[in-house]
Amino acid sequence: VDDHPVNREVIGRQLELIGLQADMAEGGAQALMAWRARKHAIVLLDIHMPGMDGFDLARAIRQEEQAKGLDRTTLVAVTANALKGEAERCYAAGMDGFLAKPVT
C-alpha cells in the first residue's frame, strides 16, 4: 500500500524476485477493501498517505479482526520517514514491523 506508483512498482518487483505475488493499493481505503475481499498473509504499508493513512489502516484492520474473530494479519510499515519515535507509533497502531525505505 503506497500512494506513489513508483514505490508500488519497486516493491512489487522486489517481491517478484523472491517468488511472491502481491496485490497493490494506492491508499488505505482501497487496501482495506482488498484486505476484506481476500485474506493476505502480510500487508506492507506506507504510513503517510492522503485520506486513510497507514496508521488508520492498521487500526481498522485490527478492529475488524477483533470484532469478527479473524486471525491476525502481519502488518509491516514501509516508510521513508524513519524519524525517532516513528516505529513506536507504528507498533502502537497495531503494526508488527517497521522497515525504512529504500528496502534492499
Contacts in CASP RR format, 6 or more apart in sequence:
PFRMAT RR
TARGET T0000
AUTHOR 0000-0000-0000
METHOD contacts of the structure
MODEL  1
VDDHPVNREVIGRQLELIGLQADMAEGGAQALMAWRARKHAIVLLDIHMP
GMDGFDLARAIRQEEQAKGLDRTTLVAVTANALKGEAERCYAAGMDGFLA
KPVT
1 24 0 8 1.000
1 25 0 8 1.000
1 26 0 8 1.000
1 27 0 8 1.000
1 28 0 8 1.000
1 30 0 8 1.000
1 31 0 8 1.000
1 43 0 8 1.000
1 44 0 8 1.000
1 45 0 8 1.000
1 46 0 8 1.000
1 49 0 8 1.000
1 54 0 8 1.000
1 57 0 8 1.000
2 8 0 8 1.000
2 11 0 8 1.000
2 26 0 8 1.000
2 27 0 8 1.000
2 45 0 8 1.000
2 46 0 8 1.000
2 49 0 8 1.000
2 78 0 8 1.000
3 26 0 8 1.000
3 27 0 8 1.000
3 46 0 8 1.000
3 49 0 8 1.000
3 50 0 8 1.000
4 46 0 8 1.000
5 26 0 8 1.000
7 46 0 8 1.000
7 101 0 8 1.000
8 24 0 8 1.000
8 26 0 8 1.000
10 102 0 8 1.000
11 22 0 8 1.000
11 44 0 8 1.000
11 78 0 8 1.000
11 103 0 8 1.000
12 22 0 8 1.000
12 24 0 8 1.000
14 103 0 8 1.000
15 21 0 8 1.000
15 22 0 8 1.000
22 44 0 8 1.000
23 34 0 8 1.000
23 38 0 8 1.000
23 40 0 8 1.000
25 31 0 8 1.000
25 34 0 8 1.000
27 49 0 8 1.000
27 50 0 8 1.000
27 51 0 8 1.000
27 52 0 8 1.000
27 57 0 8 1.000
28 45 0 8 1.000
28 49 0 8 1.000
28 51 0 8 1.000
28 52 0 8 1.000
28 53 0 8 1.000
28 54 0 8 1.000
28 56 0 8 1.000
28 57 0 8 1.000
29 51 0 8 1.000
29 52 0 8 1.000
31 43 0 8 1.000
31 45 0 8 1.000
31 57 0 8 1.000
32 52 0 8 1.000
32 57 0 8 1.000
32 60 0 8 1.000
32 61 0 8 1.000
34 40 0 8 1.000
35 43 0 8 1.000
35 61 0 8 1.000
35 73 0 8 1.000
36 64 0 8 1.000
39 73 0 8 1.000
40 73 0 8 1.000
41 73 0 8 1.000
41 74 0 8 1.000
42 73 0 8 1.000
42 74 0 8 1.000
42 75 0 8 1.000
42 76 0 8 1.000
43 57 0 8 1.000
43 61 0 8 1.000
43 73 0 8 1.000
43 74 0 8 1.000
43 75 0 8 1.000
43 76 0 8 1.000
44 76 0 8 1.000
44 78 0 8 1.000
44 99 0 8 1.000
45 54 0 8 1.000
45 57 0 8 1.000
45 58 0 8 1.000
45 75 0 8 1.000
45 76 0 8 1.000
45 77 0 8 1.000
45 78 0 8 1.000
45 95 0 8 1.000
46 54 0 8 1.000
46 77 0 8 1.000
46 78 0 8 1.000
46 79 0 8 1.000
47 53 0 8 1.000
47 54 0 8 1.000
47 55 0 8 1.000
47 77 0 8 1.000
47 79 0 8 1.000
47 81 0 8 1.000
47 86 0 8 1.000
47 89 0 8 1.000
47 90 0 8 1.000
48 54 0 8 1.000
48 79 0 8 1.000
48 81 0 8 1.000
52 60 0 8 1.000
54 77 0 8 1.000
54 93 0 8 1.000
55 89 0 8 1.000
55 90 0 8 1.000
55 93 0 8 1.000
58 75 0 8 1.000
58 90 0 8 1.000
58 93 0 8 1.000
58 94 0 8 1.000
58 95 0 8 1.000
59 93 0 8 1.000
59 94 0 8 1.000
61 73 0 8 1.000
61 75 0 8 1.000
62 94 0 8 1.000
64 70 0 8 1.000
65 71 0 8 1.000
65 72 0 8 1.000
65 73 0 8 1.000
74 96 0 8 1.000
75 94 0 8 1.000
75 95 0 8 1.000
75 96 0 8 1.000
75 97 0 8 1.000
76 95 0 8 1.000
76 96 0 8 1.000
76 97 0 8 1.000
76 98 0 8 1.000
76 99 0 8 1.000
77 86 0 8 1.000
77 87 0 8 1.000
77 90 0 8 1.000
77 95 0 8 1.000
77 97 0 8 1.000
77 98 0 8 1.000
77 99 0 8 1.000
78 99 0 8 1.000
78 101 0 8 1.000
78 103 0 8 1.000
79 86 0 8 1.000
79 98 0 8 1.000
79 99 0 8 1.000
79 100 0 8 1.000
79 101 0 8 1.000
80 100 0 8 1.000
80 101 0 8 1.000
82 100 0 8 1.000
86 98 0 8 1.000
87 97 0 8 1.000
87 98 0 8 1.000
90 97 0 8 1.000
90 98 0 8 1.000
91 97 0 8 1.000
91 98 0 8 1.000
END
